[in-house]
Amino acid sequence: MCNEFLLAPQEVYKEGIRLFTINEIFDWIHIEGFSMRLIKNIGSGYKFIIFDKEANEYKGSGGTLSKAILIQ
């Protein structure tokens, strides 16, 4: 007998999750009144920075735009 453990919450594996498109993320940033900066570096990918209303910065980077917008 094999014991298996699921790492995802039950609602995820029963109902799925919604993955937002890049356009939807950009729209949300605009609607919320945030600012953003997107930098394309030849050979090293993208840098993506969001500034909130209090001027806090949230940064992401990656070889593709999709990976860069996964802010950590």
GROMACS elastic network, one bead per residue, 0.5 to 0.9 nm:
[ bonds ]
;  ai    aj funct       b0    kb
    6     9     6  0.76963   500
    6    10     6  0.84781   500
    6    13     6  0.88233   500
    8    11     6  0.81630   500
    8    12     6  0.62191   500
    8    13     6  0.67396   500
    9    12     6  0.55340   500
    9    13     6  0.69860   500
    9    14     6  0.89124   500
   10    13     6  0.55402   500
   10    14     6  0.60582   500
   10    15     6  0.82132   500
   11    14     6  0.51626   500
   11    15     6  0.54316   500
   11    16     6  0.69362   500
   11    17     6  0.83399   500
   12    15     6  0.54458   500
   12    17     6  0.57746   500
   13    16     6  0.55430   500
   13    17     6  0.83000   500
   20    23     6  0.81399   500
   20    24     6  0.60604   500
   20    25     6  0.66150   500
   21    24     6  0.51627   500
   21    25     6  0.63602   500
   21    26     6  0.87254   500
   21    66     6  0.89828   500
   22    25     6  0.50838   500
   22    26     6  0.62083   500
   22    27     6  0.85961   500
   22    65     6  0.85128   500
   22    66     6  0.72223   500
   22    69     6  0.80793   500
   23    26     6  0.50844   500
   23    27     6  0.61045   500
   23    28     6  0.86012   500
   24    27     6  0.50005   500
   24    28     6  0.61277   500
   24    29     6  0.86525   500
   25    28     6  0.50831   500
   25    29     6  0.62678   500
   25    30     6  0.87112   500
   25    69     6  0.86900   500
   26    29     6  0.51419   500
   26    30     6  0.63249   500
   26    31     6  0.87076   500
   26    36     6  0.87510   500
   27    30     6  0.51222   500
   27    31     6  0.60955   500
   27    32     6  0.85704   500
   28    31     6  0.50664   500
   28    32     6  0.60375   500
   28    33     6  0.85812   500
   28    34     6  0.87388   500
   29    32     6  0.53291   500
   29    33     6  0.64280   500
   29    34     6  0.53459   500
   29    35     6  0.70588   500
   29    36     6  0.76996   500
   29    50     6  0.80698   500
   30    33     6  0.52112   500
   30    34     6  0.59358   500
   30    35     6  0.72106   500
   30    36     6  0.87202   500
   31    34     6  0.76878   500
   32    52     6  0.86587   500
   32    53     6  0.89570   500
   33    52     6  0.76640   500
   33    53     6  0.72203   500
   34    50     6  0.68142   500
   34    51     6  0.57390   500
   34    53     6  0.62276   500
   35    49     6  0.83232   500
   35    50     6  0.57026   500
   35    51     6  0.50540   500
   35    52     6  0.66934   500
   35    53     6  0.83309   500
   36    48     6  0.72681   500
   36    49     6  0.54768   500
   36    51     6  0.60120   500
   36    52     6  0.88093   500
   37    47     6  0.80030   500
   37    48     6  0.58351   500
   37    49     6  0.51138   500
   37    50     6  0.65197   500
   37    51     6  0.84350   500
   38    46     6  0.70461   500
   38    47     6  0.58319   500
   38    49     6  0.65043   500
   38    50     6  0.88516   500
   38    65     6  0.89992   500
   39    45     6  0.84465   500
   39    46     6  0.55810   500
   39    47     6  0.50239   500
   39    48     6  0.64346   500
   39    49     6  0.85997   500
   40    43     6  0.89133   500
   40    44     6  0.80598   500
   40    45     6  0.59504   500
   40    47     6  0.65632   500
   40    48     6  0.88725   500
   40    65     6  0.88257   500
   41    44     6  0.54615   500
   41    45     6  0.53621   500
   41    46     6  0.59580   500
   41    47     6  0.77743   500
   42    45     6  0.65376   500
   42    46     6  0.86285   500
   43    63     6  0.84516   500
   44    62     6  0.77840   500
   44    63     6  0.61799   500
   45    61     6  0.73479   500
   45    62     6  0.55806   500
   45    64     6  0.58415   500
   45    65     6  0.76055   500
   45    68     6  0.81304   500
   46    60     6  0.82729   500
   46    61     6  0.54841   500
   46    62     6  0.55068   500
   46    63     6  0.60862   500
   46    64     6  0.63307   500
   46    65     6  0.60213   500
   46    67     6  0.84762   500
   46    68     6  0.59263   500
   46    69     6  0.88566   500
   47    59     6  0.73216   500
   47    60     6  0.59316   500
   47    62     6  0.68471   500
   47    63     6  0.89813   500
   47    65     6  0.82537   500
   47    68     6  0.60900   500
   47    69     6  0.82618   500
   48    58     6  0.82258   500
   48    59     6  0.57149   500
   48    60     6  0.51263   500
   48    61     6  0.60050   500
   48    62     6  0.87700   500
   48    65     6  0.82437   500
   48    68     6  0.59143   500
   48    69     6  0.60972   500
   48    70     6  0.89471   500
   48    71     6  0.80831   500
   49    57     6  0.64833   500
   49    58     6  0.55902   500
   49    60     6  0.64514   500
   49    61     6  0.86559   500
   49    69     6  0.84020   500
   49    71     6  0.84001   500
   50    55     6  0.89990   500
   50    56     6  0.80685   500
   50    57     6  0.56314   500
   50    58     6  0.51528   500
   50    59     6  0.65435   500
   50    60     6  0.88566   500
   50    71     6  0.88425   500
   51    54     6  0.77695   500
   51    55     6  0.53372   500
   51    56     6  0.54884   500
   51    58     6  0.65694   500
   51    59     6  0.89956   500
   52    55     6  0.52227   500
   52    56     6  0.54735   500
   52    57     6  0.67774   500
   52    58     6  0.82352   500
   53    56     6  0.74251   500
   58    71     6  0.64731   500
   58    72     6  0.74920   500
   59    68     6  0.83068   500
   59    69     6  0.81469   500
   59    70     6  0.86988   500
   59    71     6  0.57280   500
   59    72     6  0.70646   500
   60    67     6  0.78532   500
   60    69     6  0.56917   500
   60    70     6  0.60914   500
   60    72     6  0.65195   500
   61    64     6  0.82719   500
   61    65     6  0.80767   500
   61    67     6  0.67745   500
   61    69     6  0.70435   500
   61    70     6  0.78975   500
   61    71     6  0.79244   500
   62    65     6  0.68073   500
   62    66     6  0.78412   500
   62    67     6  0.50198   500
   62    69     6  0.80989   500
   62    70     6  0.86890   500
   63    66     6  0.84978   500
   63    67     6  0.67299   500
   63    68     6  0.71258   500
   64    67     6  0.53582   500
   64    68     6  0.62481   500
   64    69     6  0.89023   500
   65    69     6  0.63095   500
   65    70     6  0.89795   500
   66    69     6  0.56244   500
   66    70     6  0.70343   500
   67    70     6  0.55409   500
   67    71     6  0.86198   500
   68    71     6  0.70459   500
   69    72     6  0.89451   500
